[in-house]
């Protein structure tokens, strides 16, 4: 594409892109603390007693225990459980808070995804960060359970938007060979965030202070408005060519390239609309190829989320210390991301995705055939761990793969829809696990296997230019980028392509 040619001129991963990428990707370590905050904020103490009857023989939540008006807890930490007595018959309210938060994330990725394609990546990232900072602090100041639940919903809405828009902003303007490792690096930082959160929670035992401590770093990222320029690729897709050229010139100059204004000119291309037409969510399904890509990716995101959370919830406890166990849960995913980091640019996105998701599917189906005995415990644990590695790798790949499959004008909208599907998978997983190991693993394995088979019909995106418009997706190999035309030696084909370009130019003038 024309933009990719200019990007090579100014630098595909120069000093400016590296500094912006590191700044934006570091946000993922903070996001991990908020996505999983309920693990410590909603933790139930090990010891619970009833102040009305302190010498009772039965646990206060036991069916044989007398009704309790006031509870007493051990003092190793505080949480919303100890604050508002969310135990016994009110225990479900802890999970309800997380469900409401995830519903907010679902709504956020939909709204912010669409708005970022209209108003820009940086602007919506800044709006989301402001809202996160505000509602994060508000969550720590709430005085009732209802206030806290509402605040977490609004916080989740902003969180979903920030995760989506910053990922696209950080990777959209990198060269083809850099997007895969960059996306994997961002996902790996999420694991680091999980482990750091365990350390912070170990030293900060008050849930209110913990929310303050984890929210405070968000205010540093408000400097995105001054440190990170708007995506020039998005500006070009909106027909704002002059602004895109100015940013590209700035990138090249900052990267130490000896360039002139003429070297970053983006010639009017038939693949990029200059009519400032705004696209909506329905456009993601309007044309055949794009519709097929969206449907397959939606199923992939749903499957990866469902299997990932299902295997996590069904895993055996790794130790009695909750802080150590929480840190290990993040550490377990690092091998999967290391595999992605080294193989994404060697095997390609599609092939590695197929292998990863089929690994998860086959191991889950294998668990159905392995009986639950003491003798087979090691085998079952190994298969479950291998399955989680496979689905963790697949979850990482679909972020990168989906962003490369979708055109610039719909990239955030499409990613938002896929992220919504992932949240639905996370909601479904808890209802599958109680059905028993055989049924659960059969569902997880079956859906993962189907997902892997569907991926075989998807195109490879490695070393391919990002599509800018819907027409780029539909035309496929008939793109008119200069590097593609040069290799075409058949005069008849060149003539047909030139005639096609002239027709598109005539259509744009009309």
C-alpha positions, 0 to 999 in steps of 0.5 A: 500500500502507499502508506507502507512505502512511506513508512519504510522511508521514515522507519518501520520501527525507529526511535520514535515508534520504539519510545511510543510503543514502550510507553503504551505497552507498559500500560498493560502491566497496569491493566492487569491489576484492574482486570483482576482486581476482584481477586484481592478486593473481593477476597473472603478471609480464611476465618469467619465467625458470628459476633452474636454467637462467638462460641458456636460449633458450626460455621456461620454459613452452615445450614445448621448455624443460627442466623447471624446479624454481625460477622467477625473476620480475621485481620490479615486483610480487608476487602469488600467482603469484610466491608459489607458482609458479603458472605453466606447468602450474600456471597454471590454479590462478589461474583456479581460485581465482577460480572458487572465489571466485565459487562462494562468492558464489553460495552466499552470495547463496542463504544470506544472501538466505533468512536476511535474509527471516527474520532481517532485512536489517541483522542479516545485513548485519552478519554478512556484514561481520564474516565479510568482515573476518575472512576478508579478513585471513585471506586475506592471512596464508595460507601455502599455496595451499590455505589461500588458496583456502579463505579466498577461498571463505569470503570470497566467501560473505560477499561475496555476502551483503553485496552482496545484503542491503545493496542491499535495505536501502539501497533498500527504504525509499525512495519509488517515484520515488527507487529507480531513480536510487538503484539506478543510483547504487549501480552507478555507485559500483562503477565508481568502485571499479574505477578506485580499485582500479587506483590503489591497486594501482599504489602497493601492489605487494605482494599481501598488503599490497593485501589488507590495505589493501582489507579494512581499510575493511570494519571501518568499516562494522560501525557499521551496527549503530548507524547504520542502523535495521532495514528498517521495511518488512521489520518490517511484513511480519513482523507486527512493526507496533509496531517498524516504527511506532517506526522510521517515527516516528524517520525522520519526526522526523529528517527534520524532519517534524511528525508524531505517533505516530498519523500513522505507524500501520500498520493491519492490512492483508489484504495483510500477513500477521501470522502470522509465517509464514516463507517459503522459496525454494520460495515464489518459485515457488509461485504463477503470477504470481510464478513467471513473474516469477522465471523471466523474471528468472532468465533475464535475470540469467543472460543479462546476466552471460554477455554482460557477462563474455563481451564483456569477455573478448573485448574488445581490449586498450586499452593495454600498461599493465595499471593504465590498462587496468583503470581504463578498463574501469570508465570505459567503463560510466559512460555506460550508468549515466548513461543509466539515471539520467536515463531510468529514471523517464521511460521506466520500468523495463521499457521501458528494460530491453527497449531495453538488452538488445535493443541488446546482442543486436542488436549482438552478432548484427550482429557475426556478419555483419561480417567480421574485416578491418583495414578493419572493425576500427573498426566491430567495436570500435564495435559491441562497445562499444555492446553492452557499454554496452547489457548494462551498462545492463541489468545495472543495471536488473534489480537495481532492477526485480527488487527491485520485482517481488518481494514484501517477504516474498521480496525477498531470497530471490528476489534471491538466486536471481537472483544465483545465476543471474548467477554461473552466467552468469559461469561459462559465459562463459569456455567460450563465448569460445574457440568463436570470434567467430561462435559466441560472438556468435551465442550472446550475441546470441541469448540477449540478444534472447530475454531482451528479447522475454520482458521485453515480457510483464512488468509496469511497476513505475514509480510503483507501490507495492512488493508486500508479500506474495505475495497482492499479486503475484497480485491485481495490480490488485485491491489495496486501497490507499486511493489506488487505491480513491479513483479507483474510482467504479463502486459495483459495483466498490467493493462487490466490492473491499470484499467481497473485503477482508472475505473476506481478513479472515475467512481471517486470523481463521480 
